[in-house]
Amino acid sequence: MTDHKTQRLQHVAELLNAVGRDTETKILSTLEEANPNLASQIREKMFTFDDLTLIDIRQMR
């Protein structure tokens, strides 16, 4: 994957992280139907609450 494509996927993931949960779900489910691989790549780049377990306690302060 090119660096430019990676950056674009990251931007889309950041936008989806910023919208409401309903909007995010609708967009990703529609994208999943049209292009499951792309939807998966975007989901991988999105921040989730599971990511909080990866943050060192010192970084949380």
PyMOL commands that set and color helices and strands:
alter all, ss='L'
color gray80, all
select helices_A, chain A and resi 3-18+21-34+36-45+49-54+57-60
alter helices_A, ss='H'
color red, helices_A
deselect
rebuild
show_as cartoon
